[in-house]
Amino acid sequence: MRLPMRPLFLSIAISVALATTACGQAEAPKTPAAAAAAPTAAAEKVVDEHSYAQPDKVRITDIALDLALDFDKKVISGSATYTLDWVDKQATALVLDTRALSIAKAEEQKADGSWVPLQFKLAAADKTLGSALTIQTPDRPAKVRVTYATSPDASGLQWLSPSMTEGGKLPFMFSQSQQIHARSWVPLQDTPQVRFTYSAHVTSPADVMVLMSADNDPKAARDGDYSFKMPQKIPSYLLAIAAGDLVFKPISARSGVWAEPTMVDKAEHEFEDTEKMIETAEQIYGPYRWGRYDLLVLPPSFPYGGMENPRLTFATPTVIVGDKSLVSLVAHELAHSWSGNLVTFATDKDAWLNEGVTTYVQSRITEKLYGREVADMEEVIDRDELKTEFATLPPKLQQLSLKPGTLTDPDDQSSATVYTKGAWFMEFLEKRYGRAKFDPWLRGYFDHFAFQSITTQQFRDYLESTLMKQNPGVVTMAEVDAWLYQPGIPADAPVIESSRFATVNAGRIAWEGSGKLPDKAVTGEWSTQEWVHFLEGMPATLKPEQLEQLDAAYKFTGTPNGEIAMRWYPLAERSGYAAAREEMGKFLARVGRRKLIIPIYKALVATPDGLAFAEQVFAQAKPATHPITAGTIEQVIAEAKARLAAAPPAAPTAAPATPADANAAAAPKPDPAAH
């Protein structure tokens, strides 16, 4: 998953009410938290604290879905049929993860092909993990089928009315399964330890096009009846579905764009370098193994920048700005085809194996196609924001390999750690060994662990037994372990500087001293990255007349560029620049991408007046807001209300925030890219 120039993933607490249907009295398993409390040897057994599944006893190897989409009820209903591998020949139960699902029945298939009922029990709901569905399977059948329906409030689905879409003609629905939201629309083993193939038969209104993270046919007709196959084994978080007024436009023989008719031409133009990106990645890291690579441009309410669903990357329209300055999103999601989708982290404690390695590969693709200067600018922005986040981030969240019990919710990950520190570690290895040795090694790593889910320990062991053993004395294991298991950034980390940012800094410093803005001949050539750096280097607050001058010259208020908006509006709010409020409200109502809007909400709720405005805007925007995003905004508002309620009635006016204080408050906090 990727949100260009900073993935933003705020911790969310989703409260769900489960409709429990039971047959018999099957015992629920102990909670993952209880299981994690028992001492285990990491090398012997990998425990996923955020799943009820028991893959050491039984594993799903294939899922056959038969689903119907009901846009009026906002429900997916149907069945999931599992092909099972009974690892433990003494096991007598299949335990699945669910969240707010209504379970109608569970059945096993007999040798003659008939289906007979099985006893099952849906446990009480945990607000983060959902409910364990325990199915009694004394005969360890090869196939089990569960018939179910989703909740209209499923955390992994968003249903949009026609008025909430770009074209305004047809409704829209899409999923977001990462981190642990697949369980809200399919009962399954919702852990990256388990990989499976899948097929699906989906019915919908006849005028709606349905797509999945599978073999979508660019020439498929809209008829309300669709079939899909995913022949490669994937983890549950890569299960994806979308439906709406979607048309296709090709980029190359194996790549293209799906989008609403009014968006597809702009998207195809913005993403026209996709085939070049695929070819570049193949040259360094080996063949693309997923068949097609298409992109689906979702409505603006999509909570992330992108999601690396195999064969069909989900992308936010906020990166379509007309100059390709934000297409690093495509490079990132494509890079996941090797790092993440092909070689997958085994648990959320090892998330850097997905996002950090991918961010490194993304930088290599960007460098090859757009030059080292562009890659340098993006890395400087990422690392500057890491330094800001690490200033207040608990040390336990700064480790690449997290200790058991660190994460209550997998969405509590620090994006600075898993994306930026992870990529920085990979660059450290590259600089020490040189690309002539490191590139073949990384390609071999992808080949060696292809279609497997691994831990940090396995990565470490492979690194030690291959690259380090073959090149003794270049890197010590103590250095590797400092990156993996210690907080912060090691002192010998490679330093990146940007010559183009030096020009930006000079212009900003000169303006702060003299009030004279940089020459238009200079700023007229600035990219999004340079404008981002220009704004990020500003003091925490400015005088109203300074903001007026900037706004008059650069038209920041009302900008369609989300990366600029997410930095300008908090600065305007902290500085009391009321002229930005109207357009700020429109932006918050239009855009649902968490990375772009949460810093603005956080700036607003710092004052009673801003809090009232934030509540007003959110009340208007909520019907079109994704459940994941809505949960984050509600948390931000609730925390602000509690803080204001606890404040002394006649407390003196606080001193103005220092730049470090304000920047830390506005910076993206732990809020998992995805992708």
C-alpha positions in Angstrom: 0.0 0.0 0.0 1.3 3.5 -0.7 0.4 7.1 -0.1 3.1 8.9 -2.1 5.7 10.8 -0.1 4.2 9.4 3.1 1.8 6.6 3.8 -0.6 7.6 6.5 -2.2 5.1 8.7 -3.8 6.3 11.9 -4.8 3.8 14.6 -8.6 3.2 14.5 -10.9 1.4 16.9 -13.8 0.0 15.0 -16.7 -1.1 17.2 -18.9 -3.7 15.5 -22.1 -5.5 16.6 -22.2 -9.1 15.4 -25.3 -11.0 14.5 -24.6 -14.4 15.9 -26.1 -17.5 14.5 -25.2 -20.8 16.1 -25.8 -24.5 15.5 -24.6 -26.8 18.3 -22.1 -25.9 21.0 -18.7 -25.8 19.4 -16.1 -24.3 21.7 -14.4 -21.0 20.6 -10.6 -20.9 20.7 -8.7 -18.8 23.1 -8.1 -15.2 22.0 -5.0 -14.4 20.0 -3.9 -12.2 22.9 -4.0 -15.1 25.3 -2.2 -17.3 22.8 0.5 -14.7 22.4 1.1 -14.6 26.1 2.5 -18.1 26.1 6.2 -18.2 25.5 7.1 -19.5 22.0 10.2 -19.8 20.0 10.0 -17.6 17.0 11.9 -20.1 14.9 9.6 -22.9 15.8 6.2 -21.3 15.6 4.9 -18.0 14.1 2.0 -16.6 16.0 -0.3 -14.0 14.4 -1.7 -12.0 17.3 -4.4 -10.5 15.0 -6.0 -13.7 13.8 -8.1 -16.4 15.4 -7.0 -18.9 12.7 -5.0 -22.0 13.5 -2.8 -22.6 10.4 -0.7 -25.0 12.3 -3.8 -27.3 12.3 -5.5 -26.6 9.0 -4.9 -24.3 6.1 -7.2 -23.0 3.4 -5.6 -23.7 0.0 -8.4 -22.4 -2.2 -11.6 -20.4 -1.8 -14.5 -20.6 -4.3 -16.8 -17.6 -3.8 -20.4 -17.4 -5.0 -21.6 -13.8 -4.2 -24.4 -11.4 -5.0 -24.1 -7.6 -4.6 -27.1 -5.8 -3.3 -26.6 -2.0 -3.6 -29.9 -1.1 -2.1 -29.2 -3.1 1.1 -25.4 -2.5 0.9 -24.8 -6.2 1.5 -22.8 -8.9 -0.1 -24.4 -12.3 0.4 -23.5 -15.8 -0.7 -21.1 -18.6 0.1 -17.4 -19.4 0.4 -16.2 -22.9 -0.2 -12.8 -23.8 1.2 -10.4 -26.5 0.0 -8.5 -27.5 3.2 -5.1 -29.0 4.0 -5.3 -30.7 7.3 -1.8 -30.2 8.7 -2.7 -31.7 12.1 -4.4 -35.1 11.4 -5.9 -34.9 14.9 -7.5 -31.5 14.5 -11.3 -31.5 14.7 -12.2 -27.8 14.1 -11.8 -25.1 11.4 -11.5 -21.6 12.9 -12.1 -18.6 10.7 -11.9 -14.9 11.3 -15.1 -12.8 10.8 -16.2 -9.3 11.6 -19.9 -8.4 11.7 -20.9 -11.2 9.4 -24.2 -13.0 9.7 -23.5 -16.8 9.3 -26.4 -18.8 8.0 -24.9 -22.3 7.8 -21.7 -24.3 7.6 -21.5 -27.6 5.6 -19.0 -30.2 4.6 -18.8 -32.0 1.3 -19.1 -35.8 1.4 -17.3 -38.2 -1.0 -20.5 -38.5 -3.1 -20.6 -34.7 -3.6 -23.5 -34.1 -1.2 -23.4 -31.3 1.4 -24.3 -32.0 5.1 -24.6 -29.4 7.9 -21.8 -28.9 10.5 -22.1 -27.5 14.0 -20.6 -24.0 14.4 -20.4 -21.2 16.8 -19.7 -17.5 16.3 -17.9 -16.1 19.4 -18.5 -12.7 21.0 -17.0 -9.8 19.2 -13.7 -8.2 20.0 -13.8 -4.5 18.8 -10.5 -5.0 16.8 -10.3 -8.6 15.9 -14.0 -9.4 15.3 -15.4 -12.9 16.1 -13.9 -16.3 15.8 -16.1 -18.7 13.8 -15.5 -22.2 15.0 -16.8 -25.0 12.8 -16.8 -28.6 14.1 -15.1 -30.8 11.6 -14.5 -34.2 13.2 -14.0 -35.9 9.9 -11.5 -33.3 8.6 -13.3 -32.9 5.2 -11.5 -31.8 2.1 -14.1 -29.0 1.5 -16.2 -26.9 3.8 -18.8 -24.3 2.7 -20.1 -21.3 4.7 -23.2 -19.3 3.7 -23.2 -15.8 5.0 -24.0 -12.1 4.5 -22.1 -8.9 5.3 -23.2 -6.0 7.4 -24.1 -2.7 5.7 -21.4 -1.2 7.9 -18.7 -3.7 6.9 -15.3 -2.1 7.7 -13.8 -3.4 4.5 -16.5 -2.2 2.1 -17.7 1.1 1.0 -21.0 1.6 -0.9 -21.5 4.9 -2.7 -24.7 6.2 -4.2 -24.5 7.6 -7.8 -24.3 11.2 -6.5 -21.1 10.3 -4.7 -19.3 9.1 -7.8 -17.4 11.0 -10.5 -20.0 10.3 -13.2 -23.1 10.5 -11.0 -24.9 7.8 -12.9 -24.4 4.4 -11.2 -23.6 3.3 -7.6 -20.1 2.2 -6.7 -18.7 -0.4 -4.2 -15.2 -1.3 -3.4 -13.2 -3.2 -0.8 -10.2 -2.5 1.3 -9.0 -5.7 3.0 -5.6 -4.6 4.4 -4.8 -4.8 7.3 -7.4 -7.2 8.7 -10.6 -6.1 7.0 -11.0 -9.0 4.6 -12.8 -10.8 7.5 -15.6 -8.2 7.3 -16.7 -9.4 3.8 -15.5 -13.0 3.6 -15.1 -15.5 6.5 -11.6 -16.8 6.2 -8.1 -17.3 7.8 -7.3 -13.6 7.8 -3.6 -13.9 8.3 -0.7 -13.4 5.8 0.6 -16.8 6.9 -2.0 -18.5 4.8 -1.9 -18.2 1.0 -4.6 -19.5 -1.2 -5.9 -19.4 -4.8 -9.4 -18.3 -5.4 -12.3 -18.2 -7.9 -15.5 -16.2 -7.8 -18.9 -16.0 -9.4 -20.4 -12.6 -8.7 -23.9 -11.3 -9.7 -24.8 -7.6 -9.7 -27.2 -5.2 -11.4 -26.7 -5.6 -15.1 -25.3 -2.1 -15.7 -22.6 -2.4 -13.1 -19.1 -3.7 -14.0 -17.5 -5.9 -11.4 -13.7 -6.4 -11.0 -11.6 -8.4 -8.6 -7.9 -8.9 -7.8 -7.9 -11.7 -10.4 -8.0 -12.3 -14.1 -10.2 -9.4 -15.2 -10.9 -9.5 -18.9 -10.6 -6.0 -20.5 -13.2 -7.0 -23.1 -15.7 -8.4 -20.6 -19.3 -7.3 -21.2 -21.4 -5.8 -18.6 -24.2 -8.3 -18.0 -24.5 -8.6 -14.2 -22.9 -12.1 -14.2 -19.1 -12.3 -13.8 -16.6 -15.1 -13.1 -13.0 -14.7 -11.9 -9.9 -16.9 -11.2 -6.8 -16.1 -9.3 -4.3 -18.9 -10.0 -1.5 -17.6 -7.9 -1.6 -18.1 -4.1 -2.3 -14.8 -2.2 -2.8 -13.8 1.4 -6.2 -12.6 2.5 -5.4 -8.9 2.6 -5.0 -9.0 -1.2 -8.5 -10.2 -1.8 -10.4 -7.4 -3.5 -13.6 -6.5 -5.3 -15.0 -3.4 -6.9 -18.1 -2.6 -8.9 -19.4 0.5 -10.6 -19.6 2.5 -13.9 -16.2 1.3 -15.1 -14.6 1.3 -18.5 -11.1 0.2 -19.7 -8.4 1.9 -21.6 -5.2 0.1 -22.5 -1.7 1.3 -21.8 0.1 -1.7 -23.2 -0.6 -5.3 -24.2 -0.5 -6.3 -20.5 -1.5 -3.1 -18.7 -4.3 -0.6 -18.7 -6.6 1.6 -16.6 -10.1 1.0 -15.3 -12.0 4.1 -14.3 -15.3 5.9 -14.6 -15.9 7.2 -18.1 -15.2 10.9 -17.1 -11.9 9.9 -15.5 -10.4 7.2 -17.8 -8.6 9.5 -20.3 -6.9 11.6 -17.6 -5.9 8.4 -15.8 -4.5 6.7 -18.9 -2.4 9.8 -19.7 -1.1 10.2 -16.1 -0.2 6.5 -15.9 1.1 6.1 -19.4 4.6 5.1 -18.2 3.3 2.0 -16.4 4.7 -0.4 -19.0 8.0 1.2 -18.8 7.9 0.8 -15.0 7.1 -3.0 -15.4 10.0 -3.4 -17.8 12.4 -1.5 -15.5 11.5 -3.6 -12.5 11.8 -6.8 -14.6 15.3 -5.8 -15.7 16.5 -5.6 -12.1 14.3 -8.0 -10.1 13.2 -10.7 -12.6 10.0 -11.4 -14.5 6.6 -10.0 -13.6 4.7 -13.2 -12.5 1.1 -12.0 -12.3 0.0 -11.9 -15.9 -1.7 -8.5 -16.3 -1.0 -5.3 -14.3 -4.0 -3.0 -14.5 -5.0 0.0 -12.4 -8.4 0.8 -11.0 -9.0 4.5 -10.2 -11.5 4.7 -7.3 -13.7 7.5 -6.2 -12.0 10.2 -4.0 -13.3 8.5 -0.8 -10.7 5.7 -1.1 -8.9 6.0 2.2 -5.4 5.2 0.9 -3.1 6.3 -1.9 -3.0 2.9 -3.5 -3.5 -0.8 -2.7 -1.4 -3.4 -4.3 -4.2 -5.9 -5.1 -2.6 -8.3 -7.5 -3.4 -7.8 -11.2 -5.5 -4.8 -10.2 -3.9 -2.0 -8.2 -6.5 0.3 -6.6 -5.5 3.9 -6.9 -6.7 7.2 -5.6 -7.7 9.9 -8.1 -5.8 12.4 -5.9 -2.5 11.5 -7.6 -3.9 12.5 -11.0 -2.6 16.1 -11.1 -1.6 16.3 -14.8 2.2 16.4 -14.6 3.0 12.8 -13.5 4.7 14.2 -10.3 2.8 11.7 -8.1 3.1 8.6 -10.2 5.6 7.2 -7.6 2.3 5.7 -6.3 2.2 3.4 -9.4 5.9 2.6 -9.0 5.2 1.6 -5.4 2.2 -0.5 -6.0 3.9 -2.2 -9.0 7.0 -2.9 -6.8 4.7 -4.8 -4.5 4.4 -7.4 -7.3 7.8 -8.6 -6.1 7.9 -7.3 -2.5 4.7 -8.1 -0.6 2.6 -9.9 -3.1 5.3 -12.4 -4.1 7.3 -12.4 -0.9 5.0 -11.6 2.0 5.4 -10.7 5.7 4.2 -13.6 7.9 2.7 -11.3 10.6 2.1 -7.6 11.1 5.2 -7.5 13.3 7.2 -7.9 10.2 5.4 -5.3 8.0 8.6 -3.6 6.9 9.3 -6.7 4.7 6.4 -5.6 2.6 6.5 -1.8 2.8 10.2 -1.0 3.4 11.5 -3.3 0.7 8.8 -2.1 -1.7 9.7 1.6 -1.0 13.3 0.8 -1.8 12.3 -0.9 -5.1 10.0 2.0 -5.9 12.9 4.4 -5.5 15.0 2.4 -7.9 12.2 2.4 -10.5 11.7 6.2 -10.0 15.4 6.8 -10.4 15.6 4.8 -13.6 12.6 6.5 -15.3 12.7 10.0 -13.9 16.3 10.6 -12.7 18.2 10.4 -9.5 17.1 14.0 -8.5 13.4 13.0 -8.3 14.2 9.9 -6.3 16.4 12.0 -4.0 13.7 14.6 -3.4 11.1 11.9 -2.4 13.6 10.2 -0.1 14.5 13.5 1.6 10.8 14.3 2.2 10.2 10.8 3.6 13.2 11.0 5.9 12.4 14.5 7.1 9.0 13.3 8.1 10.5 10.2 9.7 12.6 12.5 11.9 9.5 14.4 12.9 7.5 11.3 13.7 10.3 9.6 15.6 10.6 12.7 17.9 7.4 11.6 19.6 7.0 8.0 18.6 7.4 5.4 21.3 10.8 3.5 20.8 9.0 0.2 20.7 7.3 1.3 17.4 10.6 2.4 15.9 11.9 -1.2 15.6 11.6 -2.9 12.2 10.9 -6.2 13.9 8.3 -5.6 16.5 8.1 -7.5 19.8 5.0 -9.6 20.5 2.2 -7.6 22.1 3.4 -4.3 20.6 0.4 -3.8 18.4 -3.1 -3.9 19.8 -4.4 -3.2 16.3 -2.2 -3.8 13.2 -3.3 -0.4 12.0 -1.2 1.0 14.8 1.9 0.5 12.7 4.3 3.5 12.3 4.5 4.3 8.6 7.8 6.1 9.2 9.2 2.8 10.5 7.8 0.2 8.1 8.1 2.3 5.0 11.0 4.8 5.4 13.2 3.1 7.9 12.8 -0.2 6.1 13.8 1.4 2.8 16.7 3.2 4.5 18.0 -0.2 5.7 17.8 -1.7 2.2 19.8 1.3 0.9 22.3 0.9 3.7 22.9 -2.7 2.4 23.0 -1.5 -1.2 25.6 1.2 -0.5 27.8 -1.2 1.5 27.8 -4.0 -1.0 27.4 -2.0 -4.2 24.6 -2.6 -6.8 26.7 -5.1 -8.7 26.4 -7.5 -5.8 23.2 -6.2 -4.0 20.9 -6.2 -7.0 21.5 -9.9 -7.9 21.1 -10.8 -4.3 17.7 -9.1 -3.9 16.5 -10.7 -7.1 17.6 -14.1 -5.7 15.8 -13.3 -2.5 12.5 -12.7 -4.4 13.1 -16.0 -6.3 14.0 -18.0 -3.2 10.9 -16.9 -1.2 8.5 -16.5 -4.1 4.9 -17.1 -3.0 5.9 -17.6 0.6 5.1 -15.6 3.8 8.3 -15.0 5.9 9.5 -13.4 9.1 12.2 -10.9 9.8 14.2 -13.8 11.3 14.0 -15.7 8.0 15.1 -12.5 6.1 18.0 -12.2 8.5 19.1 -15.8 8.2 19.0 -15.6 4.4 21.0 -12.4 4.4 23.6 -13.9 6.7 23.9 -17.2 4.7 24.1 -15.6 1.3 25.2 -12.0 0.8 27.1 -11.7 4.1 28.8 -15.1 3.9 29.8 -14.5 0.3 31.2 -11.1 1.1 32.8 -11.3 4.6 33.7 -8.2 6.5 31.5 -5.7 4.5 28.6 -5.6 7.0 28.5 -7.1 10.5 25.6 -8.9 12.0 25.7 -6.3 14.9 25.0 -3.6 12.3 22.1 -5.6 10.8 20.6 -6.2 14.2 20.8 -2.5 15.1 18.6 -1.8 12.1 16.2 -4.6 12.8 15.8 -4.7 16.5 16.8 -1.2 17.9 14.8 2.0 17.8 15.9 5.1 15.9 18.2 5.3 12.9 21.8 4.0 13.1 24.5 6.8 13.0 26.1 5.3 9.9 22.9 5.4 7.8 23.4 6.8 4.3 22.7 10.5 3.9 20.7 11.8 0.9 20.8 15.4 -0.1 18.9 17.2 -2.9 20.4 19.9 -5.0 17.0 21.1 -6.1 15.8 21.4 -2.5 18.9 23.6 -1.8 17.4 26.1 -4.3 14.0 25.8 -2.6 15.5 26.4 0.8 17.4 29.5 -0.4 14.2 31.0 -1.8 12.2 30.3 1.4 14.9 31.7 3.7 15.3 34.8 1.5 11.5 35.4 1.6 11.4 35.0 5.4 14.1 37.6 5.8 13.1 40.1 3.1 9.5 39.4 2.2 10.5 39.0 -1.4 9.2 35.8 -3.0 11.4 33.6 -5.3 11.5 34.6 -8.9 8.6 33.2 -10.9 11.1 31.9 -13.5 12.3 29.6 -10.8 9.1 28.6 -9.1 7.3 28.1 -12.4 9.4 25.0 -12.9 8.9 23.5 -9.4 7.5 20.0 -9.1 5.0 18.9 -6.4 8.0 17.7 -4.4 9.6 21.1 -4.4 6.4 22.8 -3.3 6.0 20.2 -0.6 9.5 21.0 0.7 8.9 24.7 0.4 5.8 24.5 2.7 7.3 21.9 5.1 10.2 24.2 5.8 7.9 27.0 6.9 7.7 28.1 10.6 4.8 26.6 12.5 2.8 29.8 12.2 3.0 32.8 9.9 1.5 36.3 10.0 -1.8 36.6 8.1 -0.2 39.1 5.7 2.5 36.5 4.9 -0.2 33.9 4.1 -2.1 36.4 1.9 1.1 37.1 0.0 1.8 33.4 -0.6 -1.8 32.7 -1.5 -1.9 35.6 -4.0 1.3 34.4 -5.7 0.8 30.6 -5.7 -3.0 30.0 -5.3 -2.5 27.5 -2.5 -6.1 27.9 -1.2 -8.3 25.8 -3.5 -5.4 23.8 -5.0 -6.4 20.5 -6.6 -3.1 19.0 -5.5 -3.7 17.1 -2.3 -0.1 16.9 -1.3 0.1 20.7 -1.2 -3.4 21.0 0.3 -2.5 18.7 3.3 0.4 21.0 4.1 -1.1 24.4 3.3 -4.4 24.1 5.2 -2.9 23.1 8.6 -0.4 26.0 8.3 -3.3 28.4 7.4 -5.4 27.1 10.4 -2.5 27.3 12.9 -1.9 30.9 11.6 -5.5 32.0 11.9 -5.8 32.6 8.1 -9.6 32.5 7.9 -9.7 33.1 4.2 -8.7 29.4 3.6 -11.6 28.0 5.6 -14.2 27.8 2.8 -12.0 25.9 0.4 -10.6 23.8 3.2 -14.1 22.6 4.0 -14.7 21.8 0.3 -11.5 19.8 0.2 -12.4 17.8 3.3 -15.9 17.1 1.9 -14.5 16.0 -1.4 -11.5 13.9 -0.5 -11.5 10.8 1.7 -7.8 9.8 1.6 -6.7 9.7 5.2 -3.1 10.9 4.6 -4.4 14.1 3.0 -7.2 15.0 5.4 -6.2 13.9 8.9 -3.5 16.5 9.3 -6.1 19.1 8.5 -8.6 17.8 10.9 -5.9 17.6 13.6 -5.1 21.3 13.0 -8.7 22.2 13.2 -9.6 20.5 16.4 -6.8 22.2 18.3 -9.2 25.2 19.0 -12.9 25.2 20.0 -13.8 27.2 16.9 -11.9 24.8 14.7 -13.4 21.8 16.4 -16.9 23.2 15.7 -16.0 23.7 12.0 -14.5 20.2 11.8 -17.7 18.6 13.2 -19.8 20.6 10.8 -17.7 19.6 7.8 -17.6 15.9 8.8 -21.3 15.8 9.3 -21.7 16.8 5.7 -19.0 14.5 4.4 -19.7 11.4 6.4 -22.3 9.8 4.1 -19.5 9.6 1.4 -16.7 8.8 3.8 -15.1 5.3 3.9 -15.7 3.5 7.3 -12.0 3.3 7.9 -11.6 7.0 7.4 -14.7 7.9 9.3 -13.4 5.9 12.3 -10.2 7.9 12.3 -11.9 11.3 12.1 -14.3 10.3 14.8 -11.4 9.4 17.0 -9.6 12.7 16.3 -12.8 14.7 17.2 -13.5 12.6 20.3 -10.0 13.0 21.6 -10.2 16.8 21.0 -13.5 17.0 22.9 -12.1 15.1 25.8 -9.1 17.3 25.9 -11.1 20.5 25.9 -13.6 19.1 28.5 -10.7 18.3 30.8 -9.1 21.7 30.4 -9.5 24.1 33.4 -12.4 26.5 32.7 -10.3 29.7 33.0 -7.0 28.3 31.7 -4.7 31.1 30.4 -4.0 31.3 26.7 -1.3 28.9 25.8 1.9 30.2 24.4 2.3 29.9 20.6 3.6 26.5 19.6 7.2 26.2 18.6 7.9 25.0 15.0 8.9 21.6 16.4 5.8 21.3 18.5 3.4 22.3 15.6 5.2 20.2 13.0 5.1 17.2 15.3 1.4 17.7 15.9 0.7 18.0 12.2 2.9 15.2 11.0 1.4 11.8 10.1 1.2 9.6 13.1 1.2 5.8 13.0 -1.5 5.2 10.5 -1.1 2.3 8.2 0.9 3.4 3.2 -1.3 0.8 2.4 -0.1 0.2 0.4 
